[in-house]
Amino acid sequence: MLGRELAAAKAHGQFWLILDSLGGSALGVALGMLQPGGTCVTFRVSLAAQATFESRDFFANGGVRLYGLTLFHELMSVERAGIGLALLADLIASKKLRPQIAVEAPWSEIGTVARRLIDREFTGKAVLHIG
């Protein structure tokens, strides 16, 4: 359900997952609508910077969680892209991994190849050669 007013959603019962981008009073209401073990993920504040909630409703449901999703933290909590790319490059160099190339073309054909890829005209990878 989408919207600032969560009253309509309350009629549908408690929820396992609620995604909140409003904050403020909407976040406070959302926390009281979680089922036991449910999670509210808040990822933006567009309504108000402060939220209050009925702590009795929050604790009565048992095991509910509020998770603040911040993209930069999420990206830092996994390995950096360079580590994974280095592993893939090593696997390819040692011939343990052979990528399936569907299209090979010169760099000057990037527009055509990109359009074919977007239109899903082929599966697999496209390799563009420079020079």
HELIX and SHEET records of a PDB file:
HELIX    1   1 ALA A    7  LYS A   10  1                                   4    
HELIX    2   2 GLY A   24  LEU A   31  1                                   8    
HELIX    3   3 SER A   55  ALA A   60  1                                   6    
HELIX    4   4 LEU A   71  MET A   76  1                                   6    
HELIX    5   5 ALA A   81  ALA A   93  1                                  13    
HELIX    6   6 TRP A  107  GLU A  109  5                                   3    
HELIX    7   7 ILE A  110  ILE A  118  1                                   9    
SHEET    1   A 3 PHE A  15  ASP A  20  0                                        
SHEET    2   A 3 LEU A  34  THR A  42  1                                        
SHEET    3   A 3 ARG A  65  GLY A  68  1                                        
SHEET    1   B 2 ILE A 101  PRO A 106  0                                        
SHEET    2   B 2 LYS A 125  HIS A 129  1                                        
END                                                                             
